[in-house]
Amino acid sequence: MKQNDLRPPKGATRDRRRVARGNSGKGGTYAGRGRKGQNARSGKPVAPYFEGGQLPLVRRLPHLRGFTNIWKVTYTPVNVEKLNVFEAGTEVTPERLTMAGLIRAVDEPFVILGQGDIDRPLTVHAYRCSASARAKIEAAGGKVQEISLAS
Protein backbone atom coordinates (compact mmCIF):
# COMPACT_ATOMS: atom_id res chain seq x y z
CA MET A 1 0.00 0.00 0.00
CA LYS A 2 1.24 3.45 -0.90
CA GLN A 3 0.34 6.86 0.43
CA ASN A 4 -1.62 7.71 -2.70
CA ASP A 5 -3.78 4.59 -2.13
CA LEU A 6 -5.04 5.83 1.25
CA ARG A 7 -8.71 6.80 1.29
CA PRO A 8 -11.06 7.62 4.16
CA PRO A 9 -13.47 4.77 4.99
CA LYS A 10 -16.84 4.76 3.27
CA GLY A 11 -19.28 7.12 4.97
CA ALA A 12 -16.56 9.13 6.74
CA THR A 13 -16.80 12.13 4.40
CA ARG A 14 -19.92 13.98 3.32
CA ASP A 15 -20.62 16.39 0.51
CA ARG A 16 -20.67 20.02 1.55
CA ARG A 17 -24.06 21.66 1.98
CA ARG A 18 -25.04 23.71 -1.07
CA VAL A 19 -27.12 26.55 0.34
CA ALA A 20 -29.26 28.93 -1.70
CA ARG A 21 -30.12 26.36 -4.36
CA GLY A 22 -33.86 26.47 -3.84
CA ASN A 23 -36.22 25.12 -1.22
CA SER A 24 -35.77 21.53 -2.34
CA GLY A 25 -32.27 21.58 -0.85
CA LYS A 26 -31.53 22.82 2.62
CA GLY A 27 -30.98 26.55 2.96
CA GLY A 28 -33.46 27.81 0.42
CA THR A 29 -35.51 31.03 0.61
CA TYR A 30 -33.15 33.23 2.66
CA ALA A 31 -30.19 30.81 2.59
CA GLY A 32 -29.31 31.26 6.27
CA ARG A 33 -28.89 35.03 5.93
CA GLY A 34 -32.18 36.03 7.52
CA ARG A 35 -34.31 38.67 5.84
CA LYS A 36 -33.25 41.86 4.06
CA GLY A 37 -30.56 44.17 5.40
CA GLN A 38 -26.88 44.75 5.07
CA ASN A 39 -25.84 41.19 5.94
CA ALA A 40 -28.27 39.69 3.44
CA ARG A 41 -26.60 41.45 0.52
CA SER A 42 -23.90 39.88 -1.58
CA GLY A 43 -20.31 40.99 -1.12
CA LYS A 44 -20.54 41.40 2.67
CA PRO A 45 -19.70 45.13 2.69
CA VAL A 46 -19.08 45.31 6.45
CA ALA A 47 -15.52 45.25 7.81
CA PRO A 48 -14.84 42.96 10.81
CA TYR A 49 -14.70 45.93 13.20
CA PHE A 50 -17.81 47.66 11.79
CA GLU A 51 -20.41 48.36 14.50
CA GLY A 52 -23.32 49.65 12.47
CA GLY A 53 -22.13 53.25 12.34
CA GLN A 54 -21.30 53.51 16.04
CA LEU A 55 -17.77 54.71 16.69
CA PRO A 56 -15.81 51.44 16.59
CA LEU A 57 -13.96 50.14 19.61
CA VAL A 58 -10.59 50.51 17.86
CA ARG A 59 -11.27 54.25 17.47
CA ARG A 60 -12.69 54.72 20.96
CA LEU A 61 -9.54 53.47 22.68
CA PRO A 62 -6.60 55.84 23.24
CA HIS A 63 -3.56 55.51 21.03
CA LEU A 64 -0.64 53.64 22.57
CA ARG A 65 2.39 55.88 22.48
CA GLY A 66 6.03 54.95 22.07
CA PHE A 67 7.40 51.51 21.39
CA THR A 68 9.09 48.55 23.07
CA ASN A 69 12.79 48.22 22.32
CA ILE A 70 13.25 44.50 21.62
CA TRP A 71 17.05 44.83 21.78
CA LYS A 72 17.14 46.31 25.31
CA VAL A 73 19.46 44.47 27.68
CA THR A 74 18.53 44.59 31.37
CA TYR A 75 21.49 44.07 33.68
CA THR A 76 21.15 42.62 37.18
CA PRO A 77 22.98 44.88 39.66
CA VAL A 78 25.63 43.32 41.92
CA ASN A 79 27.25 45.72 44.40
CA VAL A 80 30.95 45.57 45.32
CA GLU A 81 30.13 44.86 48.99
CA LYS A 82 28.47 41.57 47.97
CA LEU A 83 31.76 40.32 46.50
CA ASN A 84 33.22 40.00 50.03
CA VAL A 85 31.66 36.52 50.24
CA PHE A 86 34.49 35.22 48.02
CA GLU A 87 37.96 34.29 49.30
CA ALA A 88 40.90 36.55 48.48
CA GLY A 89 42.42 35.82 45.06
CA THR A 90 39.28 34.18 43.69
CA GLU A 91 38.24 34.57 40.05
CA VAL A 92 34.65 35.82 40.24
CA THR A 93 32.86 34.36 37.20
CA PRO A 94 29.13 34.18 36.34
CA GLU A 95 29.16 30.53 37.47
CA ARG A 96 30.49 31.46 40.92
CA LEU A 97 28.04 34.35 41.25
CA THR A 98 25.20 31.96 40.44
CA MET A 99 26.40 29.44 43.05
CA ALA A 100 26.69 32.26 45.62
CA GLY A 101 23.09 33.32 44.81
CA LEU A 102 24.01 36.82 43.64
CA ILE A 103 22.53 36.28 40.16
CA ARG A 104 19.85 33.82 39.03
CA ALA A 105 21.39 32.25 35.92
CA VAL A 106 24.84 31.87 34.40
CA ASP A 107 23.80 33.57 31.14
CA GLU A 108 22.09 36.49 32.93
CA PRO A 109 23.85 39.82 32.18
CA PHE A 110 24.96 41.63 35.32
CA VAL A 111 26.71 44.88 36.20
CA ILE A 112 29.08 45.50 39.11
CA LEU A 113 28.14 48.70 40.95
CA GLY A 114 30.18 50.63 43.50
CA GLN A 115 28.03 50.56 46.64
CA GLY A 116 29.95 49.45 49.73
CA ASP A 117 33.61 48.52 50.12
CA ILE A 118 35.74 45.53 49.20
CA ASP A 119 38.69 44.44 51.32
CA ARG A 120 40.24 41.60 49.29
CA PRO A 121 41.87 41.25 45.86
CA LEU A 122 39.56 39.56 43.34
CA THR A 123 39.61 39.05 39.59
CA VAL A 124 36.08 39.95 38.50
CA HIS A 125 34.69 38.85 35.12
CA ALA A 126 31.64 41.06 34.45
CA TYR A 127 29.52 42.21 31.50
CA ARG A 128 29.72 45.81 32.75
CA CYS A 129 31.37 47.59 35.64
CA SER A 130 30.83 51.13 36.90
CA ALA A 131 33.83 53.43 37.24
CA SER A 132 33.53 53.61 41.05
CA ALA A 133 33.32 49.82 41.35
CA ARG A 134 36.36 49.37 39.11
CA ALA A 135 38.31 51.88 41.22
CA LYS A 136 37.40 50.07 44.48
CA ILE A 137 38.28 46.62 43.11
CA GLU A 138 41.63 47.85 41.76
CA ALA A 139 42.37 49.73 45.01
CA ALA A 140 41.93 46.43 46.89
CA GLY A 141 44.51 44.82 44.58
CA GLY A 142 42.12 43.10 42.20
CA LYS A 143 41.27 43.58 38.55
CA VAL A 144 38.19 43.68 36.32
CA GLN A 145 37.83 41.88 32.99
CA GLU A 146 34.88 42.64 30.71
CA ILE A 147 32.87 39.77 29.18
CA SER A 148 31.06 40.34 25.88
CA LEU A 149 27.33 39.58 25.72
CA ALA A 150 27.80 37.39 22.65
CA SER A 151 29.86 34.78 24.53
Residue frames as a rotation matrix with the C-alpha (Angstrom) as fourth column:
MET 1
0.578 0.816 0.000 0.00
0.816 -0.578 0.000 0.00
0.000 0.000 -1.000 0.00
LYS 2
-0.562 -0.740 0.370 1.24
0.749 -0.645 -0.152 3.45
0.351 0.192 0.916 -0.90
GLN 3
-0.737 0.227 -0.636 0.34
0.320 -0.712 -0.625 6.86
-0.595 -0.664 0.452 0.43
ASN 4
-0.765 0.462 -0.448 -1.62
-0.641 -0.607 0.469 7.71
-0.056 0.647 0.761 -2.70
ASP 5
-0.596 0.575 -0.560 -3.78
0.141 0.762 0.632 4.59
0.790 0.298 -0.536 -2.13
LEU 6
-0.834 0.263 -0.485 -5.04
0.513 0.048 -0.857 5.83
-0.202 -0.964 -0.175 1.25
ARG 7
-0.478 0.778 0.407 -8.71
-0.039 -0.482 0.875 6.80
0.877 0.402 0.261 1.29
PRO 8
-0.672 0.342 0.657 -11.06
-0.733 -0.181 -0.656 7.62
-0.106 -0.922 0.372 4.16
PRO 9
-0.878 0.367 0.308 -13.47
0.325 0.929 -0.179 4.77
-0.351 -0.057 -0.934 4.99
LYS 10
-0.608 0.714 0.346 -16.84
0.375 -0.126 0.919 4.76
0.700 0.688 -0.191 3.27
GLY 11
0.448 0.878 -0.169 -19.28
0.655 -0.194 0.730 7.12
0.609 -0.437 -0.662 4.97
ALA 12
-0.032 -0.538 -0.842 -16.56
0.945 -0.291 0.149 9.13
-0.325 -0.791 0.518 6.74
THR 13
-0.906 -0.270 -0.326 -16.80
0.156 -0.929 0.335 12.13
-0.394 0.253 0.884 4.40
ARG 14
0.119 0.983 0.142 -19.92
0.765 0.000 -0.644 13.98
-0.633 0.186 -0.751 3.32
ASP 15
-0.224 -0.100 0.969 -20.62
0.836 -0.531 0.139 16.39
0.501 0.841 0.203 0.51
ARG 16
-0.934 -0.113 -0.338 -20.67
0.285 -0.805 -0.520 20.02
-0.213 -0.582 0.785 1.55
ARG 17
-0.024 0.993 -0.119 -24.06
0.755 -0.060 -0.653 21.66
-0.655 -0.105 -0.748 1.98
ARG 18
-0.796 -0.170 0.581 -25.04
0.560 -0.572 0.599 23.71
0.230 0.802 0.550 -1.07
VAL 19
-0.268 0.710 -0.651 -27.12
0.584 -0.418 -0.696 26.55
-0.766 -0.567 -0.303 0.34
ALA 20
-0.089 0.370 -0.925 -29.26
-0.423 -0.855 -0.301 28.93
-0.902 0.364 0.233 -1.70
ARG 21
-0.963 -0.156 -0.221 -30.12
-0.266 0.394 0.880 26.36
-0.050 0.906 -0.421 -4.36
GLY 22
-0.312 0.933 -0.182 -33.86
-0.478 0.011 0.878 26.47
0.821 0.361 0.442 -3.84
ASN 23
0.034 0.440 0.898 -36.22
-0.999 0.012 0.032 25.12
0.004 -0.898 0.440 -1.22
SER 24
0.815 0.234 -0.530 -35.77
-0.298 0.954 -0.036 21.53
0.497 0.187 0.847 -2.34
GLY 25
-0.057 -0.872 -0.486 -32.27
0.534 0.385 -0.753 21.58
0.843 -0.302 0.444 -0.85
LYS 26
0.337 0.113 -0.935 -31.53
0.921 -0.245 0.303 22.82
-0.195 -0.963 -0.187 2.62
GLY 27
-0.383 -0.544 -0.747 -30.98
0.486 -0.806 0.338 26.55
-0.785 -0.233 0.573 2.96
GLY 28
-0.362 0.339 0.869 -33.46
0.854 -0.254 0.455 27.81
0.375 0.906 -0.198 0.42
THR 29
0.657 0.753 0.048 -35.51
0.710 -0.639 0.296 31.03
0.253 -0.161 -0.954 0.61
TYR 30
0.936 -0.310 0.167 -33.15
-0.342 -0.912 0.225 33.23
0.082 -0.267 -0.960 2.66
ALA 31
0.530 -0.758 -0.381 -30.19
0.186 0.542 -0.820 30.81
0.827 0.364 0.428 2.59
GLY 32
0.289 -0.412 -0.864 -29.31
0.938 0.301 0.170 31.26
0.190 -0.860 0.474 6.27
ARG 33
-0.710 -0.598 0.372 -28.89
0.544 -0.801 -0.250 35.03
0.448 0.025 0.894 5.93
GLY 34
-0.466 0.638 -0.613 -32.18
0.518 -0.366 -0.774 36.03
-0.718 -0.678 -0.160 7.52
ARG 35
0.601 0.732 0.320 -34.31
0.720 -0.323 -0.614 38.67
-0.346 0.600 -0.721 5.84
LYS 36
0.686 -0.284 0.670 -33.25
0.392 -0.632 -0.669 41.86
0.613 0.721 -0.322 4.06
GLY 37
0.933 -0.342 -0.112 -30.56
-0.108 -0.563 0.819 44.17
-0.343 -0.752 -0.562 5.40
GLN 38
0.430 -0.839 -0.332 -26.88
-0.900 -0.426 -0.091 44.75
-0.065 0.338 -0.939 5.07
ASN 39
-0.427 -0.657 0.621 -25.84
-0.638 0.706 0.308 41.19
-0.641 -0.265 -0.720 5.94
ALA 40
0.342 0.601 0.722 -28.27
0.176 0.714 -0.678 39.69
-0.923 0.359 0.139 3.44
ARG 41
0.825 -0.034 -0.564 -26.60
-0.512 -0.467 -0.721 41.45
-0.239 0.884 -0.403 0.52
SER 42
0.788 -0.602 0.129 -23.90
0.602 0.709 -0.367 39.88
0.129 0.367 0.921 -1.58
GLY 43
0.242 -0.811 0.533 -20.31
0.250 -0.478 -0.842 40.99
0.937 0.337 0.087 -1.12
LYS 44
0.500 -0.009 -0.866 -20.54
0.860 0.119 0.496 41.40
0.099 -0.993 0.067 2.67
PRO 45
0.346 -0.390 0.854 -19.70
0.277 -0.827 -0.490 45.13
0.896 0.406 -0.178 2.69
VAL 46
0.910 0.033 0.414 -19.08
-0.350 -0.475 0.808 45.31
0.223 -0.880 -0.420 6.45
ALA 47
-0.107 -0.990 -0.093 -15.52
-0.476 0.133 -0.869 45.25
0.873 -0.048 -0.486 7.81
PRO 48
-0.152 0.030 -0.988 -14.84
0.573 0.817 -0.063 42.96
0.805 -0.576 -0.141 10.81
TYR 49
-0.789 -0.210 -0.578 -14.70
0.610 -0.384 -0.693 45.93
-0.076 -0.899 0.431 13.20
PHE 50
-0.712 0.560 0.424 -17.81
-0.163 -0.719 0.676 47.66
0.683 0.412 0.603 11.79
GLU 51
-0.843 0.403 -0.356 -20.41
0.484 0.283 -0.828 48.36
-0.233 -0.870 -0.434 14.50
GLY 52
0.002 0.955 0.298 -23.32
1.000 0.001 -0.010 49.65
-0.010 0.298 -0.955 12.47
GLY 53
0.287 0.070 0.955 -22.13
0.393 -0.918 -0.051 53.25
0.874 0.390 -0.291 12.34
GLN 54
0.995 -0.041 -0.090 -21.30
0.073 -0.302 0.950 53.51
-0.066 -0.952 -0.298 16.04
LEU 55
0.419 -0.908 0.015 -17.77
-0.862 -0.403 -0.307 54.71
0.285 0.116 -0.951 16.69
PRO 56
0.610 -0.129 -0.782 -15.81
0.001 0.987 -0.162 51.44
0.793 0.098 0.602 16.59
LEU 57
0.948 -0.236 -0.216 -13.96
0.267 0.212 0.940 50.14
-0.176 -0.948 0.264 19.61
VAL 58
0.150 -0.968 0.202 -10.59
0.987 0.160 0.031 50.51
-0.063 0.195 0.979 17.86
ARG 59
-0.234 -0.202 0.951 -11.27
0.432 -0.898 -0.084 54.25
0.871 0.391 0.298 17.47
ARG 60
0.762 0.560 0.324 -12.69
-0.063 -0.435 0.898 54.72
0.644 -0.705 -0.296 20.96
LEU 61
0.717 -0.544 -0.437 -9.54
0.677 0.390 0.625 53.47
-0.169 -0.743 0.647 22.68
PRO 62
0.750 -0.511 -0.419 -6.60
-0.426 -0.859 0.285 55.84
-0.505 -0.035 -0.862 23.24
HIS 63
0.711 -0.594 -0.376 -3.56
-0.262 0.272 -0.926 55.51
0.653 0.757 0.037 21.03
LEU 64
0.802 -0.568 -0.187 -0.64
0.484 0.431 0.761 53.64
-0.351 -0.701 0.620 22.57
ARG 65
0.856 -0.509 -0.091 2.39
-0.505 -0.784 -0.360 55.88
0.112 0.354 -0.929 22.48
GLY 66
0.071 -0.961 0.268 6.03
-0.919 0.042 0.391 54.95
-0.387 -0.274 -0.880 22.07
PHE 67
0.522 0.003 -0.853 7.40
-0.517 0.796 -0.314 51.51
0.678 0.605 0.417 21.39
THR 68
0.843 -0.296 0.449 9.09
-0.235 0.548 0.803 48.55
-0.483 -0.783 0.392 23.07
ASN 69
0.201 -0.867 -0.457 12.79
-0.968 -0.104 -0.229 48.22
0.151 0.488 -0.860 22.32
ILE 70
0.964 0.239 -0.117 13.25
-0.230 0.970 0.085 44.50
0.134 -0.055 0.990 21.62
TRP 71
0.341 -0.915 -0.214 17.05
0.300 0.322 -0.898 44.83
0.891 0.243 0.384 21.78
LYS 72
0.375 -0.182 0.909 17.14
-0.741 -0.648 0.175 46.31
0.557 -0.739 -0.378 25.31
VAL 73
-0.090 -0.475 -0.876 19.46
0.343 0.811 -0.475 44.47
0.935 -0.343 0.090 27.68
THR 74
0.695 0.354 0.626 18.53
-0.471 -0.435 0.768 44.59
0.544 -0.828 -0.136 31.37
TYR 75
-0.291 -0.893 -0.344 21.49
-0.095 0.384 -0.918 44.07
0.952 -0.234 -0.196 33.68
THR 76
0.729 0.431 -0.532 21.15
0.442 0.297 0.846 42.62
0.522 -0.852 0.026 37.18
PRO 77
0.397 -0.611 0.685 22.98
-0.580 -0.745 -0.329 44.88
0.711 -0.267 -0.650 39.66
VAL 78
0.626 -0.337 -0.703 25.63
0.680 0.677 0.281 43.32
0.381 -0.654 0.653 41.92
ASN 79
0.869 -0.283 0.406 27.25
-0.389 -0.898 0.206 45.72
0.307 -0.337 -0.890 44.40
VAL 80
0.006 -0.987 -0.159 30.95
-0.432 0.141 -0.891 45.57
0.902 0.073 -0.426 45.32
GLU 81
-0.284 -0.107 0.953 30.13
-0.959 0.011 -0.284 44.86
0.020 -0.994 -0.105 48.99
LYS 82
0.740 0.628 0.241 28.47
-0.621 0.776 -0.114 41.57
-0.258 -0.065 0.964 47.97
LEU 83
0.587 -0.581 -0.564 31.76
-0.285 0.504 -0.815 40.32
0.758 0.639 0.130 46.50
ASN 84
-0.184 -0.669 0.720 33.22
-0.939 -0.098 -0.331 40.00
0.292 -0.737 -0.610 50.03
VAL 85
0.692 0.469 0.549 31.66
-0.610 0.786 0.098 36.52
-0.386 -0.403 0.830 50.24
PHE 86
0.875 -0.416 -0.246 34.49
0.090 0.641 -0.762 35.22
0.475 0.645 0.599 48.02
GLU 87
0.599 -0.755 -0.268 37.96
0.612 0.216 0.761 34.29
-0.516 -0.619 0.592 49.30
ALA 88
0.451 -0.541 -0.710 40.90
-0.500 -0.812 0.302 36.55
-0.739 0.219 -0.637 48.48
GLY 89
-0.603 -0.771 -0.204 42.42
-0.546 0.213 0.810 35.82
-0.582 0.600 -0.549 45.06
THR 90
-0.198 0.620 0.760 39.28
0.449 0.746 -0.492 34.18
-0.872 0.244 -0.425 43.69
GLU 91
-0.998 0.059 0.008 38.24
-0.015 -0.383 0.924 34.57
0.057 0.922 0.383 40.05
VAL 92
-0.385 0.920 -0.070 34.65
-0.049 -0.096 -0.994 35.82
-0.922 -0.379 0.082 40.24
THR 93
-0.994 0.087 -0.064 32.86
-0.049 0.161 0.986 34.36
0.096 0.983 -0.156 37.20
PRO 94
-0.273 0.962 0.015 29.13
-0.852 -0.249 0.461 34.18
0.447 0.113 0.887 36.34
GLU 95
0.062 0.264 -0.963 29.16
0.080 0.960 0.268 30.53
0.995 -0.094 0.038 37.47
ARG 96
-0.684 -0.399 -0.611 30.49
0.616 0.133 -0.777 31.46
0.391 -0.907 0.154 40.92
LEU 97
-0.879 0.429 0.208 28.04
-0.473 -0.842 -0.261 34.35
0.063 -0.328 0.943 41.25
THR 98
-0.001 0.903 -0.430 25.20
-0.610 0.340 0.715 31.96
0.792 0.264 0.550 40.44
MET 99
-0.088 -0.091 -0.992 26.40
0.503 0.855 -0.123 29.44
0.860 -0.510 -0.029 43.05
ALA 100
-0.906 -0.292 -0.306 26.69
0.411 -0.431 -0.804 32.26
0.103 -0.854 0.510 45.62
GLY 101
-0.058 0.990 -0.129 23.09
0.981 0.032 -0.193 33.32
-0.187 -0.138 -0.973 44.81
LEU 102
-0.456 -0.163 -0.875 24.01
0.201 -0.977 0.076 36.82
-0.867 -0.141 0.478 43.64
ILE 103
-0.501 0.410 -0.762 22.53
-0.857 -0.354 0.374 36.28
-0.117 0.841 0.529 40.16
ARG 104
0.358 0.801 0.480 19.85
-0.693 0.572 -0.438 33.82
-0.626 -0.176 0.760 39.03
ALA 105
0.906 0.010 0.422 21.39
0.252 0.789 -0.560 32.25
-0.339 0.614 0.713 35.92
VAL 106
0.005 -0.995 0.098 24.84
0.631 0.079 0.772 31.87
-0.776 0.057 0.628 34.40
ASP 107
-0.463 -0.177 0.868 23.80
0.875 -0.249 0.416 33.57
0.142 0.952 0.270 31.14
GLU 108
0.663 0.733 -0.154 22.09
0.749 -0.643 0.161 36.49
0.019 -0.222 -0.975 32.93
PRO 109
-0.048 -0.714 0.699 23.85
0.495 -0.624 -0.604 39.82
0.867 0.317 0.383 32.18
PHE 110
0.665 0.213 -0.716 24.96
0.745 -0.256 0.616 41.63
-0.052 -0.943 -0.329 35.32
VAL 111
0.328 -0.540 0.775 26.71
0.081 -0.802 -0.592 44.88
0.941 0.257 -0.220 36.20
ILE 112
-0.062 -0.438 -0.897 29.08
0.976 0.163 -0.147 45.50
0.211 -0.884 0.418 39.11
LEU 113
0.540 0.324 0.777 28.14
0.184 -0.946 0.267 48.70
0.821 -0.001 -0.571 40.95
GLY 114
-0.337 -0.927 0.164 30.18
0.144 -0.223 -0.964 50.63
0.930 -0.301 0.209 43.50
GLN 115
0.492 0.537 0.685 28.03
-0.588 -0.375 0.717 50.56
0.642 -0.755 0.131 46.64
GLY 116
0.983 -0.143 0.114 29.95
-0.016 0.556 0.831 49.45
-0.183 -0.819 0.544 49.73
ASP 117
0.260 -0.962 -0.082 33.61
-0.958 -0.268 0.103 48.52
-0.121 0.052 -0.991 50.12
ILE 118
0.907 -0.118 -0.405 35.74
0.003 0.962 -0.274 45.53
0.422 0.247 0.872 49.20
ASP 119
0.609 -0.673 0.419 38.69
-0.742 -0.298 0.601 44.44
-0.280 -0.677 -0.681 51.32
ARG 120
0.142 -0.563 0.814 40.24
0.045 0.826 0.563 41.60
-0.989 -0.043 0.143 49.29
PRO 121
-0.494 -0.381 -0.781 41.87
-0.727 -0.311 0.612 41.25
-0.476 0.871 -0.124 45.86
LEU 122
0.115 0.599 0.792 39.56
0.208 0.765 -0.609 39.56
-0.971 0.235 -0.037 43.34
THR 123
-0.958 -0.243 -0.153 39.61
-0.111 -0.176 0.978 39.05
-0.265 0.954 0.142 39.59
VAL 124
-0.153 0.988 0.004 36.08
-0.008 0.002 -1.000 39.95
-0.988 -0.153 0.008 38.50
HIS 125
-0.951 0.008 0.308 34.69
0.306 0.149 0.940 38.85
-0.038 0.989 -0.144 35.12
ALA 126
-0.227 0.896 -0.381 31.64
0.345 -0.292 -0.892 41.06
-0.911 -0.334 -0.242 34.45
TYR 127
0.133 0.391 0.911 29.52
0.991 -0.033 -0.130 42.21
-0.021 0.920 -0.392 31.50
ARG 128
0.309 -0.065 0.949 29.72
0.191 -0.973 -0.128 45.81
0.932 0.221 -0.288 32.75
CYS 129
0.014 -0.344 -0.939 31.37
0.999 0.046 -0.001 47.59
0.043 -0.938 0.344 35.64
SER 130
0.923 0.321 0.212 30.83
0.310 -0.947 0.084 51.13
0.227 -0.012 -0.974 36.90
ALA 131
0.235 -0.883 0.406 33.83
-0.041 -0.427 -0.903 53.43
0.971 0.195 -0.137 37.24
SER 132
0.178 -0.152 0.972 33.53
-0.934 -0.336 0.119 53.61
0.309 -0.929 -0.202 41.05
ALA 133
0.898 0.163 0.410 33.32
-0.301 0.905 0.301 49.82
-0.322 -0.393 0.861 41.35
ARG 134
0.726 -0.688 0.000 36.36
0.386 0.407 -0.828 49.37
0.569 0.601 0.561 39.11
ALA 135
0.093 -0.703 0.705 38.31
-0.467 -0.657 -0.593 51.88
0.880 -0.274 -0.389 41.22
LYS 136
0.420 0.129 0.898 37.40
-0.905 0.137 0.403 50.07
-0.071 -0.982 0.174 44.48
ILE 137
0.986 -0.056 0.156 38.28
0.067 0.995 -0.067 46.62
-0.151 0.076 0.986 43.11
GLU 138
0.494 -0.852 0.171 41.63
0.363 0.024 -0.931 47.85
0.790 0.522 0.321 41.76
ALA 139
0.149 -0.409 0.900 42.37
-0.736 -0.654 -0.175 49.73
0.661 -0.636 -0.398 45.01
ALA 140
0.659 0.139 0.739 41.93
-0.661 0.576 0.481 46.43
-0.358 -0.806 0.472 46.89
GLY 141
-0.363 -0.915 0.179 44.51
-0.637 0.383 0.669 44.82
-0.680 0.129 -0.722 44.58
GLY 142
-0.015 0.438 0.899 42.12
0.408 0.824 -0.394 43.10
-0.913 0.361 -0.191 42.20
LYS 143
-0.883 -0.204 -0.422 41.27
-0.276 -0.501 0.820 43.58
-0.379 0.841 0.386 38.55
VAL 144
0.156 0.986 0.058 38.19
-0.234 0.094 -0.968 43.68
-0.960 0.138 0.245 36.32
GLN 145
-0.936 -0.341 0.090 37.83
-0.005 0.269 0.963 41.88
-0.352 0.901 -0.253 32.99
GLU 146
-0.192 0.899 -0.394 34.88
-0.820 -0.367 -0.439 42.64
-0.540 0.239 0.807 30.71
ILE 147
-0.607 0.158 0.779 32.87
0.389 0.914 0.117 39.77
-0.693 0.374 -0.616 29.18
SER 148
-0.859 0.377 -0.348 31.06
-0.508 -0.534 0.676 40.34
0.069 0.757 0.650 25.88
LEU 149
-0.099 0.932 0.349 27.33
-0.762 0.154 -0.628 39.58
-0.639 -0.328 0.695 25.72
ALA 150
0.344 0.233 -0.910 27.80
-0.878 0.423 -0.224 37.39
0.333 0.876 0.350 22.65
SER 151
-0.556 -0.683 -0.473 29.86
-0.484 0.729 -0.484 34.78
0.676 -0.040 -0.736 24.53
